Amino acid sequence: MTVAADIKTDTSAFATIRTPDLQPRPVKVKATGVKVFYGAKQALHGVTIDIPDRTVTAFIGPSGCGKSTFLRCFNRMNDTIVGARVEGEILLDNRNIYAPDLDVVELRARVGMVFQKPNPFPKSIFENVAYGPRIHGLARTKAELEEVVVTSLQKASLFNEVKDRLQEPGTGLSGGQQQRLCIARAIAVSPDVILMDEPCSALDPIATAKVEELIDELRANYTIVIVTHSMQQAARVSQRTAFFHLGHLVEEGPTNMIFTKPIEQRTQDYITGRFG
């Protein structure tokens, strides 16, 4: 795959862009006119986007552009920030997640989140994964709970590495293992959507490669939205990419098109390193 002739950049940087799925996907999350305010400051300006089901969608853009702010709208994490206000509409399976009668605890079970820095609980590896299913009543017996834990660790490509030390602290794992443990913890409650806010920025290249491979495997069963500061990572793991700048969604579309034939000049300037 080559970069459009009018883009002056190193084509090898994006040589691993994945071919997008040919099969159209139904919309899982639909955002319309989303604005976010922190007190008097407006952080997002009328963002409208459809997030396809069982697809990896990457949010890219320079620091402070609003991509993480928008990500946190999907599970109402902005509710925890004093002075934050969200306007517009976000639908998950056609239901407004900001409806007054919506159960936010249930929403956050359906929309899991993996943060920039691995944050395992100060508990055993087993209890890190078992915590969510236990409090949500997803396992009726000890055997069912053990099955959920094992299955989640397997889906996170971690079980074979920790199967003999499930009772040891999760904080004793390496950084990459801790991040995969957090992914196992997120998927243990059977979410529909997994949000990842720069999940590899604190990891070394080998751990990053494992997490990226895991993301590609997980999209068969989950809708994944990832914020990343790395355009190369977005090119490797996503099927769709959205570019944010100064609180605006500038452009979104199939990843190969965003990186090789962007429509907007600002997108082209960012991709080619003219700013960022």
C-alpha positions in Angstrom: 0.0 0.0 0.0 1.4 3.4 -1.0 0.7 6.8 0.3 -1.0 9.3 -2.0 1.5 11.2 -4.1 0.7 14.6 -2.6 1.5 13.4 0.9 5.1 13.9 1.7 5.8 11.2 4.3 7.6 8.0 4.9 5.3 5.3 3.5 7.0 2.5 5.5 5.5 3.9 8.7 2.0 2.8 7.6 3.0 -0.3 5.7 1.1 -2.5 8.1 -2.3 -0.9 7.8 -4.9 -3.7 7.9 -7.3 -4.2 5.1 -10.7 -3.1 6.3 -13.5 -5.6 6.7 -15.5 -5.9 3.5 -18.6 -6.8 5.4 -20.6 -3.8 6.7 -21.1 -3.7 10.4 -24.2 -2.5 12.2 -23.8 0.6 14.4 -23.1 -0.1 18.0 -22.7 3.4 19.4 -24.2 6.5 17.7 -23.1 9.9 18.9 -24.9 13.0 17.7 -23.9 16.6 18.4 -21.9 15.8 21.5 -20.5 18.8 23.4 -18.5 18.6 26.6 -17.9 21.5 29.0 -15.6 21.7 32.0 -17.1 24.7 33.8 -17.0 27.5 31.3 -14.5 25.9 29.0 -15.8 23.9 26.0 -13.7 20.8 25.3 -15.8 19.2 22.6 -17.7 20.9 19.8 -20.7 19.0 18.4 -19.1 15.6 17.7 -21.2 13.2 15.5 -19.9 9.7 14.7 -21.1 6.1 14.3 -19.1 3.4 15.9 -19.6 0.0 14.1 -20.1 -3.2 16.0 -17.2 -5.6 16.4 -14.7 -3.2 14.9 -11.7 -1.3 16.3 -12.1 2.4 15.9 -9.1 4.6 16.7 -9.2 8.2 17.9 -6.1 10.1 17.0 -5.0 13.7 17.3 -2.5 15.9 19.2 -2.6 16.2 23.0 -5.5 18.1 24.3 -7.6 17.7 21.2 -10.6 16.0 23.0 -10.2 12.4 22.0 -10.0 11.1 25.6 -12.7 13.4 26.7 -15.0 12.0 24.0 -14.0 8.4 24.9 -15.0 9.0 28.5 -18.5 10.1 27.3 -19.2 6.5 26.3 -19.3 5.2 29.8 -20.1 8.5 31.6 -16.8 8.7 33.3 -17.1 12.5 32.8 -19.9 12.3 35.4 -17.1 11.9 38.1 -15.5 15.3 37.2 -16.8 18.3 39.1 -18.2 20.9 36.7 -18.3 18.6 33.7 -21.4 18.8 31.5 -22.3 16.7 28.4 -24.8 17.8 25.8 -26.0 15.9 22.7 -27.0 12.3 22.4 -25.1 9.0 22.6 -27.0 5.8 21.8 -25.8 2.4 22.8 -27.9 -0.2 20.9 -30.4 2.7 20.2 -30.8 3.6 23.9 -29.7 7.0 25.1 -27.0 6.4 27.8 -27.6 9.9 29.3 -31.3 9.1 29.9 -32.3 10.0 33.5 -33.5 6.4 34.2 -30.4 4.7 32.9 -28.4 2.7 35.5 -24.8 4.0 35.3 -23.4 0.9 37.1 -25.0 -1.3 34.5 -23.7 0.9 31.7 -20.2 0.6 33.0 -20.5 -3.1 33.0 -21.6 -3.1 29.4 -18.9 -0.5 28.4 -15.6 -1.6 30.0 -12.5 0.6 30.2 -8.8 0.0 30.1 -6.7 3.0 31.2 -3.4 4.4 30.1 -1.5 3.0 33.2 -2.3 -0.5 34.3 -4.3 -0.3 37.5 -4.8 -3.8 38.9 -6.6 -3.9 42.3 -4.4 -4.7 45.3 -5.8 -8.2 45.3 -4.8 -11.6 43.8 -4.8 -12.2 40.1 -7.9 -14.4 40.6 -9.8 -11.7 42.6 -8.9 -9.0 40.1 -10.9 -10.9 37.5 -13.6 -12.3 39.8 -14.5 -8.9 41.3 -16.8 -7.7 38.6 -18.7 -11.0 38.0 -19.1 -11.3 41.8 -20.6 -7.8 42.4 -22.8 -8.0 39.3 -24.1 -11.5 40.3 -22.9 -13.1 37.0 -21.7 -16.3 38.7 -24.0 -18.3 41.0 -21.5 -20.8 42.2 -17.8 -21.0 42.9 -17.3 -23.3 39.9 -19.1 -20.8 37.7 -16.9 -18.0 39.0 -13.7 -20.0 38.4 -14.9 -20.7 34.9 -15.4 -17.0 34.2 -12.0 -16.1 35.6 -10.2 -18.8 33.6 -12.1 -17.9 30.4 -11.4 -14.2 30.8 -7.7 -14.8 31.4 -7.6 -17.0 28.3 -9.4 -14.4 26.2 -6.8 -11.9 27.4 -4.0 -14.2 26.4 -2.7 -14.3 30.0 -3.9 -17.6 31.5 -0.9 -19.7 30.5 1.5 -17.2 32.0 -0.3 -17.0 35.4 -2.2 -20.3 35.8 0.1 -21.5 38.6 0.0 -18.2 40.6 -3.6 -17.1 40.5 -3.5 -16.4 44.3 -0.5 -14.1 44.0 -0.9 -10.3 43.8 -1.8 -8.8 40.4 0.5 -6.0 41.2 3.4 -8.4 41.0 3.0 -9.0 37.3 5.0 -7.1 34.6 3.6 -4.0 33.1 2.3 -5.7 30.0 0.9 -8.6 32.0 -0.9 -6.1 34.3 -2.5 -4.4 31.3 -3.7 -7.7 30.0 -5.0 -8.5 33.5 -7.0 -5.2 33.3 -8.3 -6.3 29.9 -9.3 -9.7 31.4 -11.0 -7.8 34.3 -12.9 -5.7 31.8 -14.2 -8.6 29.7 -15.1 -10.8 32.7 -18.5 -8.9 33.0 -19.3 -9.7 29.3 -19.2 -6.1 28.0 -20.5 -5.0 24.6 -17.9 -2.3 24.2 -14.3 -2.0 25.4 -12.8 1.5 25.7 -9.0 1.8 25.7 -7.3 5.1 26.6 -3.7 4.9 25.3 -3.4 1.3 26.7 0.2 0.8 25.5 1.8 4.2 26.2 3.4 2.8 29.5 4.5 -0.5 27.9 7.7 -1.6 26.2 7.6 -2.6 22.5 7.3 -6.4 23.2 4.4 -5.8 25.6 2.8 -3.4 23.2 2.9 -6.0 20.4 1.1 -8.5 22.6 -1.6 -6.1 23.5 -2.1 -5.1 19.9 -2.3 -8.7 18.9 -4.9 -9.2 21.7 -6.9 -6.2 20.5 -7.1 -7.8 17.0 -8.3 -11.0 18.5 -10.9 -9.4 20.7 -12.6 -7.5 18.0 -14.3 -10.7 16.9 -16.5 -10.5 19.9 -16.3 -6.9 21.1 -16.7 -3.3 19.8 -13.4 -1.6 20.7 -12.6 2.1 20.7 -9.0 3.0 21.3 -7.4 6.4 21.9 -3.8 6.4 20.8 -1.0 8.9 20.5 0.7 6.6 18.0 -0.5 6.9 14.4 1.4 3.7 13.6 -0.5 1.9 16.3 -3.8 3.2 14.9 -2.8 2.0 11.5 -1.9 -1.5 12.8 -4.9 -2.2 15.0 -7.9 -0.3 13.7 -10.4 -0.6 10.9 -11.7 2.9 11.3 -10.0 6.1 12.4 -11.3 9.4 13.7 -9.0 12.5 13.7 -9.7 15.1 16.4 -8.2 18.7 16.5 -9.0 21.4 19.0 -12.2 19.7 20.3 -13.6 19.1 16.8 -13.9 15.8 14.9 -12.2 16.8 11.7 -12.5 13.6 9.7 -13.3 9.9 10.2 -13.5 6.9 7.9 -11.7 3.6 7.0 -8.2 3.6 8.5 -6.5 3.0 5.1 -8.3 6.0 3.6 -7.5 8.3 6.5 -3.8 7.5 6.3 -3.4 7.4 2.6 -6.1 9.7 1.1 -7.4 12.0 3.8 -10.1 14.5 2.6 -9.3 17.4 5.1 -6.1 19.4 4.9 -5.7 19.3 8.7 -5.8 15.6 8.6 -3.1 15.4 6.0 -1.0 17.9 7.9 -1.2 15.9 11.1 -0.5 12.6 9.3 2.5 14.0 7.6 3.9 15.5 10.8 3.4 19.2 10.0 1.9 19.6 13.5 1.1 17.5 16.5 
